[in-house]
Amino acid sequence: MEPRKPPAEEPTVSRTLRLYYPPSLVREPILHRLIRQFDLTVNLLGAQLGIDEGWLELQATGSLAELERAITWLTAEGLQVTFLD
């Protein structure tokens, strides 16, 4: 009997995203929760946040499935997500 092979790792993908914050979420720790809840490496590229709204640009790297899960979560939280690459 052959030993079991570990499952093949999913390829890593990297996407540059811009997250648009509505006024109700500007003071929420969205980035913190994104990093804690998902198996992604997040690199902050730029941001402009004010009292009423803002945006955050980041590069997220991980498996395609995890990236899709994170984007679904961000959208469900109320952020608008735009792909920059």
LOVOBA-376234 format. One record per residue: residue number from 1; x, y, z of N, C-alpha, C, O in turn. Coordinates in steps of 0.05 Angstrom, whole numbers. Layout:
k=NUM&neast=X&nnorth=Y&nup=Z&caeast=X&canorth=Y&caup=Z&ceast=X&cnorth=Y&cup=Z&oeast=X&onorth=Y&oup=Z
...
***
This chain:
k=1&neast=17&nnorth=-24&nup=0&caeast=0&canorth=0&caup=0&ceast=18&cnorth=25&cup=0&oeast=36&onorth=27&oup=16
k=2&neast=12&nnorth=44&nup=-18&caeast=28&canorth=68&caup=-21&ceast=19&cnorth=88&cup=1&oeast=-4&onorth=90&oup=8
k=3&neast=39&nnorth=103&nup=11&caeast=31&canorth=124&caup=31&ceast=14&cnorth=145&cup=17&oeast=18&onorth=151&oup=-7
k=4&neast=-3&nnorth=157&nup=32&caeast=-20&canorth=179&caup=22&ceast=-4&cnorth=203&cup=15&oeast=14&onorth=211&oup=30
k=5&neast=-10&nnorth=214&nup=-7&caeast=3&canorth=239&caup=-15&ceast=-12&cnorth=263&cup=-3&oeast=-37&onorth=262&oup=-3
k=6&neast=2&nnorth=283&nup=7&caeast=-12&canorth=306&caup=17&ceast=-27&cnorth=320&cup=-7&oeast=-17&onorth=318&oup=-29
k=7&neast=-49&nnorth=333&nup=-1&caeast=-63&canorth=347&caup=-23&ceast=-44&cnorth=368&cup=-35&oeast=-28&onorth=381&oup=-22
k=8&neast=-47&nnorth=371&nup=-61&caeast=-31&canorth=391&caup=-75&ceast=-39&cnorth=419&cup=-66&oeast=-63&onorth=425&oup=-63
k=9&neast=-19&nnorth=435&nup=-62&caeast=-25&canorth=463&caup=-53&ceast=-35&cnorth=479&cup=-77&oeast=-27&onorth=475&oup=-99
k=10&neast=-54&nnorth=496&nup=-71&caeast=-64&canorth=514&caup=-91&ceast=-43&cnorth=534&cup=-99&oeast=-28&onorth=543&oup=-81
k=11&neast=-42&nnorth=542&nup=-124&caeast=-23&canorth=563&caup=-131&ceast=-29&cnorth=589&cup=-117&oeast=-53&onorth=595&oup=-111
k=12&neast=-9&nnorth=604&nup=-112&caeast=-12&canorth=630&caup=-99&ceast=-17&cnorth=651&cup=-120&oeast=-4&onorth=652&oup=-141
k=13&neast=-37&nnorth=669&nup=-115&caeast=-43&canorth=691&caup=-133&ceast=-40&cnorth=717&cup=-117&oeast=-43&onorth=717&oup=-92
k=14&neast=-36&nnorth=738&nup=-131&caeast=-34&canorth=764&caup=-119&ceast=-51&cnorth=784&cup=-134&oeast=-50&onorth=785&oup=-159
k=15&neast=-68&nnorth=799&nup=-120&caeast=-85&canorth=818&caup=-133&ceast=-83&cnorth=845&cup=-119&oeast=-80&onorth=846&oup=-94
k=16&neast=-84&nnorth=866&nup=-134&caeast=-84&canorth=893&caup=-123&ceast=-113&cnorth=902&cup=-122&oeast=-127&onorth=902&oup=-142
k=17&neast=-122&nnorth=910&nup=-98&caeast=-150&canorth=918&caup=-94&ceast=-152&cnorth=946&cup=-83&oeast=-134&onorth=956&oup=-69
k=18&neast=-173&nnorth=960&nup=-90&caeast=-180&canorth=985&caup=-77&ceast=-206&cnorth=981&cup=-63&oeast=-226&onorth=973&oup=-75
k=19&neast=-206&nnorth=986&nup=-37&caeast=-230&canorth=983&caup=-20&ceast=-241&cnorth=1011&cup=-15&oeast=-227&onorth=1028&oup=-4
k=20&neast=-266&nnorth=1015&nup=-22&caeast=-280&canorth=1041&caup=-17&ceast=-297&cnorth=1038&cup=8&oeast=-315&onorth=1021&oup=9
k=21&neast=-292&nnorth=1055&nup=27&caeast=-306&canorth=1055&caup=53&ceast=-329&cnorth=1074&cup=53&oeast=-326&onorth=1098&oup=46
k=22&neast=-353&nnorth=1065&nup=60&caeast=-375&canorth=1084&caup=64&ceast=-372&cnorth=1097&cup=92&oeast=-357&onorth=1087&oup=108
k=23&neast=-387&nnorth=1119&nup=96&caeast=-384&canorth=1132&caup=122&ceast=-388&cnorth=1114&cup=147&oeast=-375&onorth=1118&oup=167
k=24&neast=-406&nnorth=1095&nup=145&caeast=-412&canorth=1078&caup=168&ceast=-389&cnorth=1059&cup=175&oeast=-389&onorth=1048&oup=197
k=25&neast=-369&nnorth=1056&nup=157&caeast=-348&canorth=1036&caup=162&ceast=-320&cnorth=1049&cup=166&oeast=-301&onorth=1035&oup=171
k=26&neast=-318&nnorth=1075&nup=164&caeast=-292&canorth=1088&caup=165&ceast=-277&cnorth=1082&cup=191&oeast=-253&onorth=1079&oup=191
k=27&neast=-292&nnorth=1080&nup=213&caeast=-279&canorth=1076&caup=239&ceast=-279&cnorth=1046&cup=247&oeast=-272&onorth=1040&oup=270
k=28&neast=-287&nnorth=1029&nup=230&caeast=-287&canorth=1000&caup=236&ceast=-260&cnorth=987&cup=229&oeast=-247&onorth=995&oup=210
k=29&neast=-252&nnorth=967&nup=245&caeast=-225&canorth=955&caup=240&ceast=-227&cnorth=933&cup=218&oeast=-220&onorth=910&oup=222
k=30&neast=-235&nnorth=941&nup=194&caeast=-238&canorth=923&caup=172&ceast=-212&cnorth=909&cup=164&oeast=-211&onorth=885&oup=161
k=31&neast=-191&nnorth=925&nup=161&caeast=-165&canorth=914&caup=153&ceast=-155&cnorth=894&cup=174&oeast=-144&onorth=873&oup=167
k=32&neast=-158&nnorth=900&nup=199&caeast=-150&canorth=882&caup=221&ceast=-165&cnorth=855&cup=218&oeast=-152&onorth=834&oup=220
k=33&neast=-191&nnorth=857&nup=215&caeast=-207&canorth=832&caup=212&ceast=-200&cnorth=817&cup=187&oeast=-199&onorth=792&oup=188
k=34&neast=-194&nnorth=831&nup=165&caeast=-186&canorth=817&caup=140&ceast=-161&cnorth=801&cup=145&oeast=-159&onorth=778&oup=137
k=35&neast=-141&nnorth=813&nup=158&caeast=-116&canorth=799&caup=163&ceast=-119&cnorth=776&cup=182&oeast=-107&onorth=755&oup=179
k=36&neast=-136&nnorth=779&nup=202&caeast=-139&canorth=758&caup=223&ceast=-157&cnorth=734&cup=213&oeast=-152&onorth=711&oup=221
k=37&neast=-176&nnorth=740&nup=196&caeast=-196&canorth=720&caup=189&ceast=-189&cnorth=704&cup=164&oeast=-200&onorth=683&oup=159
k=38&neast=-170&nnorth=714&nup=148&caeast=-164&canorth=701&caup=122&ceast=-134&cnorth=695&cup=120&oeast=-118&onorth=710&oup=130
k=39&neast=-128&nnorth=673&nup=107&caeast=-101&canorth=665&caup=103&ceast=-89&cnorth=679&cup=79&oeast=-84&onorth=668&oup=58
k=40&neast=-85&nnorth=705&nup=82&caeast=-74&canorth=722&caup=61&ceast=-51&cnorth=739&cup=72&oeast=-50&onorth=746&oup=96
k=41&neast=-32&nnorth=745&nup=55&caeast=-12&canorth=765&caup=61&ceast=-22&cnorth=791&cup=50&oeast=-28&onorth=793&oup=26
k=42&neast=-24&nnorth=812&nup=66&caeast=-35&canorth=837&caup=58&ceast=-13&cnorth=859&cup=60&oeast=0&onorth=862&oup=81
k=43&neast=-9&nnorth=873&nup=38&caeast=10&canorth=895&caup=37&ceast=-5&cnorth=921&cup=31&oeast=-18&onorth=923&oup=10
k=44&neast=-5&nnorth=940&nup=49&caeast=-18&canorth=965&caup=45&ceast=-2&cnorth=983&cup=26&oeast=22&onorth=988&oup=31
k=45&neast=-15&nnorth=992&nup=5&caeast=-1&canorth=1007&caup=-16&ceast=-8&cnorth=1037&cup=-14&oeast=9&onorth=1054&oup=-21
k=46&neast=-31&nnorth=1044&nup=-4&caeast=-39&canorth=1071&caup=-2&ceast=-67&cnorth=1073&cup=11&oeast=-82&onorth=1054&oup=11
k=47&neast=-73&nnorth=1097&nup=21&caeast=-99&canorth=1101&caup=33&ceast=-105&cnorth=1131&cup=35&oeast=-87&onorth=1148&oup=36
k=48&neast=-131&nnorth=1136&nup=34&caeast=-140&canorth=1163&caup=39&ceast=-167&cnorth=1160&cup=54&oeast=-187&onorth=1153&oup=42
k=49&neast=-166&nnorth=1165&nup=80&caeast=-190&canorth=1162&caup=97&ceast=-197&cnorth=1189&cup=109&oeast=-179&onorth=1203&oup=120
k=50&neast=-222&nnorth=1196&nup=108&caeast=-231&canorth=1220&caup=121&ceast=-253&cnorth=1213&cup=141&oeast=-257&onorth=1190&oup=147
k=51&neast=-267&nnorth=1234&nup=150&caeast=-288&canorth=1229&caup=170&ceast=-312&cnorth=1215&cup=157&oeast=-324&onorth=1198&oup=170
k=52&neast=-318&nnorth=1222&nup=132&caeast=-342&canorth=1212&caup=119&ceast=-338&cnorth=1188&cup=100&oeast=-357&onorth=1173&oup=96
k=53&neast=-315&nnorth=1185&nup=89&caeast=-310&canorth=1163&caup=70&ceast=-280&cnorth=1160&cup=66&oeast=-264&onorth=1176&oup=76
k=54&neast=-273&nnorth=1141&nup=50&caeast=-245&canorth=1137&caup=43&ceast=-240&cnorth=1113&cup=26&oeast=-259&onorth=1098&oup=20
k=55&neast=-215&nnorth=1109&nup=19&caeast=-207&canorth=1085&caup=4&ceast=-181&cnorth=1075&cup=15&oeast=-166&onorth=1090&oup=27
k=56&neast=-176&nnorth=1050&nup=10&caeast=-152&canorth=1037&caup=18&ceast=-143&cnorth=1019&cup=-5&oeast=-159&onorth=1003&oup=-15
k=57&neast=-118&nnorth=1021&nup=-13&caeast=-107&canorth=1004&caup=-35&ceast=-88&cnorth=984&cup=-23&oeast=-70&onorth=991&oup=-8
k=58&neast=-92&nnorth=959&nup=-30&caeast=-75&canorth=938&caup=-19&ceast=-69&cnorth=916&cup=-39&oeast=-84&onorth=913&oup=-59
k=59&neast=-48&nnorth=902&nup=-34&caeast=-42&canorth=878&caup=-49&ceast=-47&cnorth=854&cup=-31&oeast=-36&onorth=853&oup=-9
k=60&neast=-63&nnorth=836&nup=-40&caeast=-70&canorth=812&caup=-25&ceast=-59&cnorth=787&cup=-39&oeast=-63&onorth=784&oup=-63
k=61&neast=-45&nnorth=770&nup=-25&caeast=-32&canorth=747&caup=-37&ceast=-41&cnorth=722&cup=-21&oeast=-40&onorth=722&oup=4
k=62&neast=-49&nnorth=701&nup=-35&caeast=-57&canorth=676&caup=-23&ceast=-69&cnorth=658&cup=-44&oeast=-66&onorth=663&oup=-68
k=63&neast=-83&nnorth=638&nup=-35&caeast=-96&canorth=620&caup=-55&ceast=-120&cnorth=635&cup=-67&oeast=-132&onorth=653&oup=-55
k=64&neast=-127&nnorth=627&nup=-91&caeast=-149&canorth=640&caup=-105&ceast=-175&cnorth=636&cup=-89&oeast=-191&onorth=655&oup=-87
k=65&neast=-179&nnorth=613&nup=-78&caeast=-204&canorth=608&caup=-62&ceast=-205&cnorth=626&cup=-38&oeast=-226&onorth=637&oup=-31
k=66&neast=-182&nnorth=630&nup=-24&caeast=-182&canorth=647&caup=0&ceast=-186&cnorth=677&cup=-8&oeast=-199&onorth=692&oup=6
k=67&neast=-174&nnorth=684&nup=-30&caeast=-178&canorth=712&caup=-40&ceast=-207&cnorth=717&cup=-47&oeast=-218&onorth=738&oup=-40
k=68&neast=-220&nnorth=698&nup=-60&caeast=-248&canorth=701&caup=-68&ceast=-265&cnorth=702&cup=-43&oeast=-284&onorth=718&oup=-41
k=69&neast=-259&nnorth=686&nup=-23&caeast=-274&canorth=686&caup=2&ceast=-271&cnorth=713&cup=16&oeast=-291&onorth=723&oup=27
k=70&neast=-248&nnorth=724&nup=16&caeast=-243&canorth=750&caup=29&ceast=-258&cnorth=772&cup=15&oeast=-270&onorth=790&oup=27
k=71&neast=-258&nnorth=772&nup=-12&caeast=-272&canorth=792&caup=-27&ceast=-302&cnorth=791&cup=-22&oeast=-316&onorth=811&oup=-20
k=72&neast=-312&nnorth=767&nup=-21&caeast=-341&canorth=763&caup=-15&ceast=-347&cnorth=774&cup=13&oeast=-368&onorth=787&oup=16
k=73&neast=-330&nnorth=769&nup=32&caeast=-334&canorth=780&caup=59&ceast=-333&cnorth=811&cup=59&oeast=-350&onorth=823&oup=72
k=74&neast=-313&nnorth=822&nup=46&caeast=-310&canorth=851&caup=45&ceast=-336&cnorth=864&cup=33&oeast=-346&onorth=884&oup=43
k=75&neast=-346&nnorth=853&nup=12&caeast=-370&canorth=863&caup=-1&ceast=-394&cnorth=860&cup=18&oeast=-410&onorth=878&oup=20
k=76&neast=-396&nnorth=837&nup=31&caeast=-418&canorth=833&caup=50&ceast=-417&cnorth=853&cup=74&oeast=-437&onorth=860&oup=85
k=77&neast=-393&nnorth=861&nup=81&caeast=-389&canorth=880&caup=103&ceast=-398&cnorth=908&cup=94&oeast=-403&onorth=925&oup=111
k=78&neast=-400&nnorth=913&nup=68&caeast=-409&canorth=939&caup=58&ceast=-388&cnorth=955&cup=43&oeast=-394&onorth=978&oup=36
k=79&neast=-365&nnorth=944&nup=38&caeast=-345&canorth=958&caup=23&ceast=-348&cnorth=953&cup=-7&oeast=-358&onorth=931&oup=-15
k=80&neast=-341&nnorth=972&nup=-24&caeast=-340&canorth=968&caup=-52&ceast=-311&cnorth=960&cup=-59&oeast=-292&onorth=973&oup=-51
k=81&neast=-308&nnorth=937&nup=-74&caeast=-281&canorth=927&caup=-80&ceast=-277&cnorth=930&cup=-110&oeast=-293&onorth=921&oup=-127
k=82&neast=-255&nnorth=943&nup=-117&caeast=-247&canorth=946&caup=-145&ceast=-220&cnorth=933&cup=-150&oeast=-202&onorth=937&oup=-134
k=83&neast=-217&nnorth=918&nup=-171&caeast=-192&canorth=905&caup=-179&ceast=-176&cnorth=925&cup=-195&oeast=-186&onorth=936&oup=-214
k=84&neast=-151&nnorth=929&nup=-187&caeast=-133&canorth=947&caup=-201&ceast=-114&cnorth=933&cup=-220&oeast=-99&onorth=946&oup=-234
k=85&neast=-114&nnorth=907&nup=-220&caeast=-96&canorth=892&caup=-238&ceast=-111&cnorth=869&cup=-251&oeast=-100&onorth=854&oup=-267
***
